[in-house]
Amino acid sequence: MTGTQRAAIVLLSLGEAQAAEVLKHMNAKEVQKLGLAMTSVGSVSRDDIAQIFDEFVDVLSQPIAIGAGADDYIREVLMQALGEDRANGLIDRILMGRNTSGLDSLKWMEPRAIAELVRNEHPQIIAIVLAHLDVDHAAEVLKCFPERGRVDILLRLSTLDGIPPHALNELNDVLARQFAGSQNIKSSSIGGVKVAANILNFMDSGQDEKILTSMSEVDSALSTKIRDLMFVFDNLADIDDRAMQVVLRDIPNDKLAIALRGADQKVKDKILGNMSQRAAENLKDDIDARGPVRLAEVEAAQKEILALVRKMADAGTITLAAKAEAFV
């Protein structure tokens, strides 16, 4: 058995609450990979289980048949681990697309390889492909296209509102044939303004603004909607104090000092207000003592902090305010 199959058997042997606690420490791709393995497990012999648990704790004292009713079990575990909103899409991909080899195969490919694969396709097709990827992955793929192409792709992605089953199947079949596979998948509601905003959140400093500026020339209302849903550095002022304190534990003071140069006063007040008096004074001194800092350095530091916040929100470590949750 592969390591993933052995891990799936261990999780299926645990209670729902314990399995959910384990899954909370994994990212979405790892959860999906394990979920797929869990759905394919049938009855496992005592010898196999003993050998597997030898690598984790002790040999199980009795044989157990795993796999019966696994769909319901996986649904409950993922709901507890990820929450209903985040789990629903992942559950659909796991339970309804178990043998995926087309669109879902792209999730395991390097961004540049995906860009090369679809570069000559119509921008509408590229938009559908990006909408099917995780937002950070989609952002890396989008970076591989020229600036003009990015705007066209993101405009189309923003206006996607569900894909008919036959159209999604046809696209999936084309991709599946390239991977020497095939699949049937259920129709999906993908794309939209929120997905476009999420992808732009992961673009490099300056690239997101260039795309939005170009988009506004084509559709200013749509550009405004996307901008309103984006999570930017100023939005840190909106997260609650507990979440801010958790975030601050993982941010080096030198990075924070650079990021706060030129930041909105509300953000500075939020950050300083959630530090001890001594730490706040030290940070102020660090900011004042620094000489001129290039704008690119400030933006890079802010992006790094935002990436940490997104990672914590995605893992469920912190909960963000309603507006800030747009990208989760």
Salt bridges, closest charged atoms under 4 A:
GLU21 OE2 - LYS24 NZ 2.98
GLU55 OE1 - ARG6 NE 3.33
ASP71 OD1 - ARG98 NH2 2.60
ASP104 OD1 - HIS132 NE2 2.94
GLU116 OE2 - ARG119 NH2 3.07
GLU140 OE2 - LYS143 NZ 2.84
ASP152 OD1 - ARG156 NE 2.98
ASP204 OD1 - LYS143 NZ 2.99
ASP208 OD2 - LYS303 NZ 3.31
GLU209 OE1 - ARG227 NH1 3.01
ASP241 OD1 - LYS270 NZ 3.03
ASP286 OD1 - ARG290 NE 3.30
GLU297 OE2 - ARG294 NE 3.39
GLU304 OE1 - LYS255 NZ 3.18
ASP314 OD1 - ARG86 NH2 3.46
